[in-house]
Amino acid sequence: MNFALRLSVVLFCLLTGALPAHAGPDRPLERGTAVTDPLALRELDRGRFGLGRILNPSRDDARPLDNAELFAQPALAPVRSAIDAELDRYIARNTAERPAESIGIGDAFDFRLFDRALLASADTRFVLAGIVNRMDRAYVAEGGCGEIRLIYRLTRTDGAAGGETPVRLPVTLNVILRAAGDPAVDRDGQPITCAAIAQRWLATSGLTLTGRDLAAKLQLKEGPLDLVSPGNIDRIEINLQIAHAPKSARRDFRTDYLLKVFRYDRQARAFNEAALENQIDRERLLADAGLAREFKAWLLEPSRLAELDRGTVLIPERFLARAAITATPVGFVPSKLLPEFGLSEGEGGKPVFSERDVVAALKKAASDGTALQNIRSFGGFQRRLNDITCSGCHQTRGIGGFHFPGVDWMTARPSNAAVAPASPHFFGDQPRRRDILAALRDGRPPDYSRGFAS
C-alpha cells in the first residue's frame, strides 16, 4: 500500500470512527467477543474451521475445498439454484429499466454484474475472515444461549486478477451456529450453561497471544471454540455484491448487494431458502390490503411496540421476504411502508402506517404504562422500522456494504492489509455485547435492548 493510500485510509478511519475500539491500554475491545487476529484465523481455517470441514466434518482430507467442490455437495445445491434465480430476477428487472447493452460482466459495461461462474469455480474458495460471539441474541430462542458466527470471504486463488496474491471478492458467507447444542453439553457430555459459555469467551479478553498460539489456546478443552461444533449449525447467510456501477460524468457510483438466508434441514441434510429475520416483504404488503392491516395491528400492539423500541422484536414469517437488495451509497433508507413516500397498501391508496396510527399507538402504550426509550415520535418509529431490517442495518455505517470484511490474512503482510477488520457499527456495538456476556456469566438478567444502529 503506497503512502498516499495509507494516509487516506487512516484519515477515513479517524473521521468515521472505523478504528478498533479498546477495552484497555493494549487490549482490543473485541477480544473476548470475537476472533479477528488474521494469523490465528489462518491457523483455524487450515484446521477444523475451514468451511469444507465445518459443513462436512466427516471429511478426512484437511485440504481446503475450492468452490467447485464445495457447491458439488448436495447440501448446497438449493443455495446455488436460489442465487442463480435471484441473479436472473435482478437482471430481468434492471434490463427493463436501462438499455440491455449497458449491463453485463466486465469493465466494458456501465452496470457490472457479479460473475456467477466465480461462485462455484475451482479458482475460488471461501476463506475464514472472523469468528463472532452473538450471545446477545439469546432472546431469539427461549432458553437458548444465542449464536456463534463463522464469517467467510470469497477469495480468488488463481491470481488471474493481475498477480500471484489471492484476490478477495465482494461476497461473504456466514455460518450461524447455536452457542449451545441440543442437548447443551461439553465435549465430555456434561451439561453446560449459558453462563459457562459466556465465561469461556470473556476469559480470553486478557490474552495477548497471536497466530498459532492464540488459535491453539481458543481450541483447548476449556476454550470458547471447543464448543463450536458442526452439529450446532442453524443456517447460512450470504451477502453478495450483485452489481456495481462506477462513478461517471452522468451519475454517482452505485453498488447493489443481495442478502439471502438458508436454514439447515437436518432431515433432508440440505440448506433451504428461508425468510430474512425482520426483512419486511414490502411488495407483498403493499399488494395485499388485508395482510397489511394484519401487520399494522400486530406491530402497533403496546407490548410489540415495546419490543420494537428495544430492537428485539421478531416479526412473524408470514410478513417477511426471502431476499433483499440493499444499495450503497444511500445513507439511511426511508421505510417504504410509510405515507410520505407515496406508497400504498393496495388499490385504495392508503399507507400501511399513517402518522395518526403511530401517534395513537404511542399514546395507548403510554396509557398502559409501557416505557419506550427510542421511539418517541412518528420519526422514531420510521427510523426503527428501517433499522431492524437486514437491508436497513447493512446500509448503516458499513464498509462497502459489509459490516465484517475481516483482515485479509492471505496477503504477504496480513497485519498491514487493513486498518480494521470491521465497520464502525461492529466496533460501536461491542460494549453492549460485552455487557450481555458479563450478565449471562454472572447470572444477572441481560439487557438485550439496543439503540439505533446508526
C-alpha positions in Angstrom: 0.0 0.0 0.0 1.6 3.3 -1.0 1.9 6.2 1.4 -0.9 8.3 -0.1 -3.3 5.4 0.1 -2.2 4.6 3.6 -2.8 8.2 4.6 -6.2 8.4 3.0 -7.3 5.1 4.7 -6.1 6.4 8.1 -7.8 9.7 7.7 -11.0 8.0 6.7 -10.9 5.8 9.8 -10.2 8.8 12.0 -13.2 10.7 10.5 -15.6 7.8 10.6 -14.5 6.1 13.8 -13.5 2.9 11.9 -10.6 2.1 14.2 -10.7 -0.8 16.6 -12.1 0.2 20.0 -10.1 -0.7 23.1 -11.1 -2.2 26.4 -7.8 -1.1 28.0 -4.5 0.4 27.1 -3.4 -2.6 25.0 -6.5 -4.8 24.7 -8.9 -4.6 21.7 -12.5 -4.3 22.8 -13.5 -7.2 20.5 -11.1 -9.6 22.3 -13.5 -11.8 24.3 -16.4 -11.2 21.9 -14.8 -12.0 18.5 -11.7 -13.6 16.9 -10.2 -11.1 14.5 -6.5 -11.9 14.6 -5.5 -12.7 11.0 -2.7 -15.1 11.8 -4.9 -17.0 14.2 -7.7 -17.2 11.6 -5.2 -18.6 9.1 -4.5 -21.5 11.5 -8.1 -22.1 12.2 -9.0 -22.0 8.5 -6.4 -24.7 7.9 -7.8 -26.8 10.6 -11.3 -27.8 11.6 -12.8 -24.3 10.9 -12.2 -24.5 7.2 -15.6 -24.2 5.5 -15.3 -27.7 4.0 -14.7 -29.2 7.4 -17.5 -27.2 9.1 -20.1 -28.2 6.5 -18.8 -31.8 6.2 -17.0 -32.8 9.4 -16.6 -36.4 8.2 -14.1 -35.4 5.6 -10.7 -37.0 6.2 -8.9 -34.6 3.8 -7.8 -31.4 5.6 -7.1 -29.7 2.2 -9.3 -26.6 1.8 -12.2 -27.2 -0.6 -12.4 -25.0 -3.7 -15.9 -23.7 -4.5 -16.4 -26.2 -7.4 -16.0 -29.0 -4.8 -18.0 -27.1 -2.2 -21.1 -26.5 -4.3 -21.0 -30.0 -5.6 -22.1 -31.1 -2.2 -25.9 -32.0 -2.2 -26.5 -29.9 0.9 -25.6 -26.7 -1.0 -27.5 -27.4 -4.2 -30.5 -25.3 -3.1 -28.1 -22.4 -2.3 -26.6 -22.4 -5.8 -30.0 -22.6 -7.5 -31.6 -19.9 -5.4 -28.7 -17.5 -6.0 -29.0 -18.2 -9.8 -32.7 -17.4 -9.6 -32.1 -14.2 -7.7 -29.5 -13.1 -10.3 -31.9 -13.9 -13.1 -34.7 -11.8 -11.5 -32.3 -8.9 -10.8 -31.1 -8.9 -14.4 -34.6 -9.0 -15.8 -35.7 -6.1 -13.5 -32.8 -3.9 -14.4 -32.7 -4.6 -18.1 -36.3 -3.3 -18.1 -35.1 0.0 -16.6 -32.0 0.6 -18.8 -30.5 -0.4 -22.2 -29.6 -4.1 -22.1 -26.2 -3.4 -23.7 -25.2 -1.4 -20.7 -25.5 -4.3 -18.3 -23.1 -7.3 -18.2 -20.0 -8.9 -16.7 -16.8 -6.9 -17.1 -15.4 -3.4 -17.3 -16.9 -2.8 -20.7 -20.3 -2.3 -19.1 -21.8 0.7 -17.2 -23.6 -1.7 -14.8 -21.2 -4.5 -14.0 -22.8 -7.7 -12.8 -21.3 -10.3 -10.4 -19.9 -13.2 -12.4 -21.9 -16.1 -11.1 -19.3 -18.5 -12.6 -16.9 -17.5 -9.8 -19.3 -18.6 -7.1 -18.8 -22.3 -7.9 -15.4 -22.1 -9.5 -12.3 -24.2 -8.9 -10.4 -20.9 -8.8 -12.2 -19.5 -5.8 -12.8 -20.6 -2.2 -14.4 -19.2 1.0 -11.7 -18.2 3.5 -12.3 -17.7 7.2 -12.3 -14.0 7.9 -13.6 -13.9 11.5 -15.5 -15.6 14.3 -18.0 -13.5 16.2 -19.9 -14.2 19.5 -23.5 -13.3 19.2 -24.8 -14.4 22.6 -26.5 -11.0 22.7 -29.1 -12.7 20.5 -30.1 -15.2 23.2 -33.6 -13.6 23.3 -34.4 -15.1 19.8 -34.9 -18.6 21.2 -36.4 -19.1 24.7 -33.8 -20.9 26.8 -31.1 -20.5 24.2 -27.7 -19.1 24.6 -27.6 -17.1 21.3 -25.3 -17.7 18.4 -21.7 -18.0 17.2 -21.0 -16.8 13.7 -18.2 -18.1 11.4 -17.6 -15.5 8.7 -16.0 -16.5 5.4 -14.9 -14.2 2.5 -14.9 -15.4 -1.1 -11.3 -15.3 -2.5 -10.0 -15.9 -5.9 -6.9 -18.1 -5.7 -5.7 -18.3 -9.3 -4.0 -14.9 -9.4 -5.9 -14.1 -12.5 -6.6 -10.5 -11.4 -3.1 -9.4 -12.0 -0.7 -11.0 -9.6 0.2 -14.0 -7.5 -1.6 -12.7 -4.4 -5.1 -14.1 -3.9 -7.8 -11.5 -4.6 -10.8 -11.1 -2.4 -14.2 -10.9 -4.0 -17.2 -9.0 -2.5 -19.1 -12.0 -1.2 -19.4 -13.2 2.4 -20.9 -16.4 3.7 -21.8 -16.6 7.4 -22.3 -20.0 9.1 -24.5 -19.4 12.1 -24.4 -21.9 14.9 -26.2 -22.2 18.2 -23.8 -21.2 21.0 -25.1 -24.3 22.9 -26.1 -27.6 21.3 -29.2 -29.6 21.8 -28.6 -31.0 24.4 -26.3 -28.4 25.8 -23.2 -30.4 26.8 -19.4 -30.1 26.6 -17.1 -32.5 24.8 -17.3 -35.0 27.7 -21.1 -35.0 27.5 -21.5 -33.0 30.7 -24.2 -30.3 30.9 -23.1 -26.8 30.1 -24.9 -23.5 30.8 -25.0 -20.2 29.0 -23.1 -18.7 32.0 -20.2 -21.2 31.4 -20.1 -20.5 27.7 -20.0 -16.7 28.3 -17.2 -17.2 30.9 -15.1 -19.1 28.3 -15.3 -16.2 25.9 -14.8 -13.4 28.4 -11.8 -15.3 29.8 -9.9 -14.6 26.6 -10.2 -10.9 27.0 -6.8 -10.5 28.6 -4.9 -12.8 26.1 -2.0 -11.1 24.3 -1.3 -14.2 22.1 -1.5 -14.1 18.3 -1.3 -16.5 15.4 -0.8 -20.3 16.1 -0.6 -19.8 19.9 -3.9 -17.9 20.0 -5.6 -20.5 17.8 -4.4 -23.3 20.0 -5.5 -21.6 23.2 -9.0 -20.9 21.9 -9.5 -24.6 20.9 -8.4 -26.1 24.3 -10.9 -28.1 26.2 -11.9 -25.1 28.3 -11.6 -22.7 25.4 -14.6 -21.0 23.7 -14.0 -22.6 20.3 -14.0 -26.1 21.8 -17.8 -25.9 21.9 -18.3 -24.7 18.3 -19.5 -27.9 16.6 -20.9 -28.5 13.1 -23.8 -30.2 14.9 -24.9 -26.8 16.1 -25.3 -25.3 12.6 -28.6 -23.4 12.2 -28.3 -21.6 8.9 -26.2 -19.9 6.3 -26.4 -16.2 5.5 -25.0 -14.7 2.2 -24.2 -11.1 1.3 -23.2 -10.9 -2.4 -22.3 -7.7 -4.3 -24.7 -8.4 -7.2 -23.8 -5.4 -9.3 -21.6 -2.3 -9.4 -21.9 0.9 -11.4 -18.7 3.0 -11.2 -18.9 6.8 -11.0 -19.1 8.6 -14.3 -19.8 12.0 -15.7 -23.5 11.1 -15.8 -24.0 9.6 -12.4 -22.6 8.8 -9.0 -21.4 5.3 -8.3 -23.9 2.6 -7.1 -23.4 -0.8 -5.7 -26.2 -3.3 -5.0 -26.0 -6.3 -2.6 -28.1 -9.4 -2.5 -28.9 -10.8 1.0 -30.1 -14.4 1.4 -30.7 -16.9 4.2 -30.7 -20.7 4.0 -31.8 -22.7 7.1 -30.3 -26.2 7.6 -32.9 -29.0 7.3 -31.3 -31.9 9.3 -33.7 -34.5 8.0 -33.1 -33.5 4.3 -29.5 -32.6 5.0 -29.8 -29.5 2.9 -29.7 -25.7 3.3 -33.1 -24.4 2.1 -34.3 -20.9 1.4 -35.7 -19.1 4.5 -37.1 -15.8 5.4 -34.7 -13.0 6.4 -35.2 -12.0 10.0 -37.4 -8.9 10.2 -37.0 -8.2 6.5 -40.5 -6.9 5.8 -41.9 -8.1 2.4 -42.8 -4.6 1.2 -44.1 -5.7 -2.2 -46.5 -8.3 -0.8 -47.8 -6.0 2.0 -48.4 -3.2 -0.5 -50.3 -5.5 -2.8 -52.4 -7.2 -0.1 -54.5 -4.7 1.9 -55.7 -7.5 4.3 -52.2 -8.6 5.1 -51.1 -5.0 5.5 -53.9 -4.4 8.1 -52.9 -7.5 9.9 -49.3 -6.5 10.1 -50.2 -3.0 11.3 -52.4 -4.3 14.0 -49.7 -6.8 15.1 -46.9 -4.3 15.3 -48.7 -1.4 16.9 -49.9 -3.5 19.9 -48.3 -2.0 23.0 -46.1 -5.0 24.1 -45.0 -5.4 20.5 -44.2 -1.7 20.2 -42.0 -2.1 23.3 -40.1 -4.9 21.6 -39.7 -2.8 18.5 -38.4 0.1 20.7 -35.8 -2.2 22.3 -34.7 -3.7 18.9 -35.7 -7.2 20.0 -39.0 -7.6 18.0 -39.2 -10.8 15.9 -41.7 -10.3 13.1 -43.7 -13.4 12.1 -42.5 -15.2 8.9 -45.8 -14.5 7.1 -44.8 -10.8 6.8 -41.2 -11.4 5.7 -39.2 -11.6 2.4 -36.8 -14.3 1.3 -34.4 -11.9 -0.3 -33.3 -8.3 -0.1 -31.4 -6.0 -2.4 -29.5 -3.3 -0.5 -27.8 -0.3 -2.2 -24.7 1.7 -1.4 -24.4 4.7 -1.1 -27.9 5.7 0.2 -27.4 6.6 3.8 -30.4 5.6 5.9 -33.2 4.4 3.6 -36.7 5.6 4.5 -39.3 2.9 5.1 -41.4 2.1 2.1 -44.4 1.4 4.2 -45.0 5.0 5.4 -47.2 7.6 3.9 -44.9 10.5 2.9 -43.2 8.3 0.4 -46.4 7.9 -1.6 -46.6 4.1 -1.4 -49.9 2.5 -0.6 -51.1 -0.8 0.8 -53.1 -1.6 -2.3 -55.5 -0.1 -4.8 -57.2 2.0 -2.0 -54.1 4.3 -1.9 -53.8 4.3 2.0 -50.4 3.9 3.6 -49.7 0.9 5.8 -48.7 3.1 8.7 -50.0 6.7 8.9 -48.7 9.2 11.4 -52.1 9.1 13.0 -51.8 5.3 13.5 -48.4 5.6 15.1 -49.2 8.5 17.4 -52.4 6.8 18.6 -50.3 3.6 19.3 -47.7 5.6 21.2 -50.5 7.2 23.3 -52.0 3.8 24.1 -48.7 2.4 25.1 -48.1 5.4 27.4 -51.5 5.0 29.0 -50.8 1.3 29.6 -47.6 2.1 31.3 -45.3 0.8 28.5 -42.0 2.6 28.8 -40.3 3.4 25.5 -36.7 4.7 25.2 -36.1 5.1 21.5 -39.5 5.5 19.8 -40.9 8.8 21.0 -42.5 10.0 17.7 -43.6 9.0 14.2 -40.0 9.8 13.0 -38.6 7.4 15.7 -41.0 4.7 14.6 -39.9 5.1 11.0 -36.3 5.0 11.9 -36.6 1.8 13.9 -38.8 0.1 11.3 -35.9 0.6 8.8 -33.3 -0.2 11.5 -34.5 -3.7 12.3 -34.4 -5.0 8.7 -31.4 -6.8 7.2 -31.2 -4.2 4.4 -31.5 -1.2 6.8 -28.7 -2.5 9.0 -26.4 -3.2 6.1 -26.8 0.4 4.9 -25.7 1.8 8.2 -22.0 2.7 8.7 -20.8 -0.4 6.8 -17.6 -0.8 4.8 -18.8 -1.0 1.2 -21.9 -2.9 2.1 -20.4 -5.2 4.7 -20.0 -5.0 8.5 -17.3 -7.6 8.9 -15.0 -8.0 5.8 -12.1 -9.2 8.1 -8.4 -8.7 7.7 -7.0 -10.5 4.6 -4.5 -13.0 6.0 -3.8 -14.4 2.6 -1.7 -11.4 1.6 2.0 -11.4 2.1 1.8 -9.0 5.1 -1.7 -9.6 6.6 -1.1 -7.2 9.5 -0.9 -4.3 7.1 -3.7 -5.5 4.8 -6.4 -3.4 6.5 -6.7 -0.8 9.2 -9.7 -2.6 10.9 -11.4 -5.9 10.3 -14.9 -4.5 10.7 -17.2 -1.5 10.4 -17.8 1.4 12.9 -21.2 -0.3 13.6 -19.4 -3.5 14.7 -17.0 -1.8 17.0 -19.6 0.5 18.4 -21.8 -2.4 19.4 -19.0 -4.3 21.3 -19.6 -2.6 24.8 -23.3 -3.7 24.6 -22.4 -7.2 23.6 -19.7 -7.5 26.4 -22.2 -6.3 29.0 -24.7 -9.0 27.9 -21.9 -11.6 28.1 -21.0 -10.4 31.6 -24.6 -10.6 32.7 -25.0 -14.1 31.4 -21.8 -15.1 33.1 -22.9 -13.6 36.4 -26.4 -14.9 36.3 -28.0 -11.5 36.0 -30.9 -10.7 33.7 -29.3 -9.3 30.5 -30.5 -6.1 28.9 -30.9 -7.0 25.3 -32.1 -3.6 24.2 -30.1 -1.5 21.8 -30.2 2.0 20.4 -30.4 2.8 16.7 -27.8 1.1 14.5 -26.7 4.4 13.1 
